[in-house]
Amino acid sequence: MAAEGARGLSQTQKVFTFKDEEESVTVTIPEVLDPEFGMYVWPCAVVLAQFVWKRRGALRNRTVLEIGAGVSLPGVLAARLGSRVFLSDSAQLHSLQNCVQSCRANGLEVREVRSEVTAGTKATVGSEVGILPLSWGHMTPALLSLPPVDVILGSDVFYSPQDFESVLVTVAMLFRKNPLAQFWTTYQVRSSDWSIELLQSLSLAVCCLLSSDWSIELLLSRWRMSCELVPLRSFDADRPELAGSRLPGNHSVQMMLVAPDNRRRSLQR
C-alpha cells in the first residue's frame, strides 16, 4: 500500500527475498514515485544484489562502499550479510536521505561519515552503516578518510555518457588508495543495437562498448583498469524475476568486474 512521504509524494515499500537451501535474507526498500533517478530500485540494482548474495561468503567482515547508491539495495543487502558498509551518493537533492531511509527500514543504524574518520577507526560493524556524500570525479576528505575498502559497488552508474569518465576517475582514485579492491558494477544496455546475446558472443574489448560514441574499454585503458564480463547465468541472474520481485524484467543488464590493470589474473575467484 502506498503512503505519503515527508515531501508529499507517494511512497511504497518493495520487498526482496534472497534465499537458497542454506539461508534466506529479506530486504525492504522504500520507494518514492518521483522523477528523480535515485528514488526507486532499478533493474541493475537487483542483478548486482543477486551477485552480492552469491558472493556473500567472500564479503562477510569485508569493507564495502556503494557509490551512486540511491535507495541502496546492494549495499543494504551487503550490510545485512555481515559486511562493513558505506553508502555514498550526491549531497544534492534527496539522495543521501534515500540511503538513510533504506537502512532504517532494515534495522540498520546510520552514521554520517566526516573527515576525522581515520583508517584505524572501526567505522561500521554489523548493523551500523556509514553515509557520506560523493560527487563524480571529486575525492572529498570524507572519502579519503575511509578505512581500507575491499569492494566497491555501483549499479547503473554508467547511465549518462557524459559522466562515464568522471565515474571511472572516482573509481581510479579509490583504487589508488585501495590497490587490492574490486569494482563490481552492473549496467543496462539501452541502445537498440545491442543485445545480451550479441554482447556475450563478442570479445571483452567489444563487450565494454556501451554505445557507438562512448567506449568504456578506452576509458578503462586510460585509467589503467581491466575488466571481465560476468555471465548472468553464473550467479543465477539470467531470469526476468529475481529475489521475489518482477525485476529486472526484460531489460538487458550486464555484470562487470573491474580492477587495477596490474591485476590481470582472473577476477572471478
C-alpha positions in Angstrom: 0.0 0.0 0.0 1.3 3.5 -0.9 1.8 6.1 1.8 2.5 9.8 1.7 6.2 10.7 2.5 7.6 13.7 4.0 7.7 15.6 0.7 4.0 14.8 0.0 4.9 12.2 -2.6 3.5 8.7 -2.8 5.8 6.2 -1.0 5.8 2.4 -1.2 7.9 -0.4 0.1 9.3 -3.0 -2.2 10.4 -6.3 -0.6 13.3 -8.5 -2.0 13.9 -12.0 -0.6 17.3 -13.7 -1.4 17.3 -17.3 -0.5 18.8 -20.7 -1.2 19.0 -24.1 0.7 21.2 -22.6 3.4 19.7 -19.3 4.4 17.2 -16.5 3.5 17.5 -12.7 3.8 14.7 -10.2 3.2 15.5 -6.6 2.3 12.8 -3.8 2.4 13.4 -0.8 0.2 11.2 2.4 0.5 10.5 3.9 -2.9 9.1 7.3 -3.9 7.2 7.8 -7.1 9.3 10.7 -8.2 11.1 11.6 -11.5 14.5 11.8 -9.7 16.6 8.8 -10.6 17.6 7.6 -7.1 14.1 7.3 -5.6 13.4 3.7 -6.6 15.0 0.3 -7.4 16.3 0.0 -10.9 16.8 -3.4 -12.8 20.6 -3.1 -12.5 20.4 -2.9 -8.7 18.6 -6.3 -8.4 21.2 -8.0 -10.6 24.0 -6.5 -8.6 22.3 -7.5 -5.3 22.0 -11.1 -6.7 25.7 -11.1 -7.3 26.3 -9.8 -3.8 24.1 -12.6 -2.4 26.0 -15.3 -4.3 29.4 -13.9 -3.1 28.2 -13.3 0.4 30.8 -15.7 1.9 33.6 -13.6 0.5 32.0 -10.4 1.7 31.4 -11.2 5.4 33.6 -8.9 7.6 34.9 -7.1 4.5 34.5 -3.4 3.9 32.1 -2.4 1.1 31.5 1.0 -0.4 28.5 1.6 -2.7 28.8 4.6 -5.0 25.8 6.3 -6.5 23.8 4.2 -4.0 20.3 5.7 -4.4 17.9 3.5 -2.5 20.9 1.2 -1.8 19.6 -2.3 -2.4 23.0 -3.9 -3.0 24.7 -2.1 -0.1 21.9 -2.7 2.4 22.0 -6.4 1.4 25.7 -6.5 2.0 25.3 -4.9 5.4 22.6 -7.5 6.3 25.0 -10.2 5.3 27.8 -9.0 7.6 29.8 -6.6 5.6 31.1 -3.2 6.9 29.2 -0.9 4.6 29.4 2.7 3.5 26.8 4.2 1.2 27.5 7.3 -0.9 25.6 9.5 -3.3 25.2 13.1 -4.3 24.8 15.6 -1.5 22.2 17.4 -3.6 18.5 16.6 -3.8 17.4 13.8 -1.5 19.9 11.1 -2.4 21.5 10.6 0.9 18.2 10.7 2.7 17.2 7.7 0.5 20.2 5.8 1.8 19.2 6.6 5.3 15.6 5.5 4.8 16.6 2.2 3.3 18.9 1.5 6.2 16.3 2.3 8.8 13.7 0.1 7.0 16.1 -2.8 7.6 17.0 -2.2 11.2 20.4 -0.8 10.3 21.9 2.2 12.3 23.3 5.0 10.2 26.2 7.4 10.9 27.4 10.3 8.9 31.0 9.9 7.8 33.1 13.0 8.5 36.7 13.8 7.5 38.0 13.0 11.0 37.3 9.2 10.5 40.7 7.5 10.2 41.9 4.2 8.8 42.1 2.8 12.3 38.5 3.7 13.2 36.1 0.8 13.4 33.6 2.8 11.4 30.9 0.3 10.6 30.5 -3.1 12.2 27.4 -5.3 11.9 24.3 -3.2 12.0 25.9 0.3 11.5 26.2 1.8 8.1 28.3 4.9 7.2 26.7 7.5 4.9 28.7 10.1 3.0 28.4 12.5 0.1 30.1 11.8 -3.2 30.3 13.7 -6.5 31.7 12.0 -9.6 35.4 12.9 -10.1 35.9 14.6 -6.7 37.8 13.0 -3.8 36.3 14.5 -0.7 38.0 14.5 2.7 35.3 12.1 4.0 36.0 9.7 1.1 39.8 9.9 1.7 39.3 9.2 5.4 37.5 5.9 4.9 39.2 2.7 6.2 40.6 0.3 3.5 37.8 -0.8 1.1 37.7 -4.3 -0.3 34.8 -4.0 -2.7 33.2 -1.0 -4.5 29.6 -1.5 -5.7 27.9 0.5 -8.4 24.6 -0.3 -10.1 23.8 1.6 -13.3 26.4 4.3 -12.6 27.1 4.3 -16.3 23.8 5.9 -17.1 24.8 9.2 -18.7 27.6 9.0 -21.2 28.9 12.4 -20.2 29.5 11.0 -16.7 31.4 7.8 -17.7 34.9 9.2 -17.3 34.0 11.0 -14.1 32.7 7.7 -12.6 36.0 6.0 -13.6 38.0 8.9 -12.2 36.3 8.3 -8.9 37.0 4.6 -9.0 40.6 5.2 -10.1 41.1 7.4 -7.1 39.6 4.8 -4.8 41.9 2.1 -6.4 44.9 4.3 -5.8 44.1 4.2 -2.1 42.9 0.5 -2.2 45.0 -1.3 -4.8 43.6 -4.7 -3.9 39.9 -3.6 -4.2 37.5 -4.7 -6.9 34.7 -2.6 -8.5 31.5 -4.7 -9.0 29.2 -2.9 -11.4 26.1 -3.6 -13.5 24.8 -1.5 -16.4 21.7 -1.6 -18.5 22.2 -1.8 -22.3 19.9 0.9 -23.6 20.9 1.0 -27.2 18.6 -0.9 -29.6 21.7 -2.0 -31.5 23.0 -4.2 -28.6 21.6 -7.4 -27.2 22.7 -9.7 -24.4 23.3 -12.5 -26.9 25.5 -10.2 -29.1 27.4 -8.9 -26.2 28.2 -12.3 -24.8 29.3 -13.6 -28.2 31.9 -10.8 -28.7 35.3 -10.2 -27.3 35.8 -8.3 -24.0 37.0 -5.3 -25.8 33.8 -5.0 -27.7 31.6 -6.0 -24.7 32.8 -2.9 -22.9 31.3 -0.6 -25.6 28.0 0.8 -24.3 27.3 2.8 -27.4 29.0 3.8 -30.7 30.2 7.1 -29.2 31.4 6.1 -25.8 33.9 3.3 -25.2 34.2 2.1 -21.6 37.2 0.0 -22.7 39.0 3.1 -23.9 38.4 4.8 -20.6 39.4 1.8 -18.6 42.7 1.7 -20.5 43.2 5.4 -19.9 42.8 5.0 -16.2 44.7 1.7 -16.1 42.0 -0.7 -15.3 41.0 -4.1 -16.6 37.5 -5.7 -16.6 35.8 -9.0 -17.0 32.2 -9.5 -18.1 30.4 -12.0 -15.8 27.7 -14.2 -17.4 24.4 -13.7 -15.6 23.8 -17.5 -15.6 26.9 -17.9 -13.5 25.1 -16.4 -10.5 21.5 -17.3 -11.4 20.6 -13.8 -12.6 19.6 -14.8 -16.1 15.9 -14.6 -15.2 13.4 -11.8 -15.5 12.3 -12.1 -11.9 14.9 -12.1 -9.0 14.5 -12.1 -5.3 10.8 -12.4 -5.4 10.4 -9.2 -7.5 9.4 -8.5 -11.1 12.9 -7.1 -11.8 15.0 -7.0 -13.9 12.2 -7.9 -16.3 13.1 -7.9 -19.9 15.8 -5.3 -19.5 19.3 -6.2 -20.9 21.6 -5.9 -17.9 25.3 -6.8 -17.8 27.6 -7.5 -14.9 31.2 -6.4 -14.9 34.2 -6.8 -12.5 36.8 -4.1 -12.7 40.2 -3.9 -11.0 43.5 -2.0 -11.3 45.3 -3.0 -14.5 48.2 -4.6 -12.7 45.9 -7.4 -11.5 45.2 -9.1 -14.9 44.6 -12.5 -13.4 41.0 -13.7 -13.4 38.8 -11.5 -11.2 36.2 -14.2 -10.8 37.6 -16.2 -7.9 
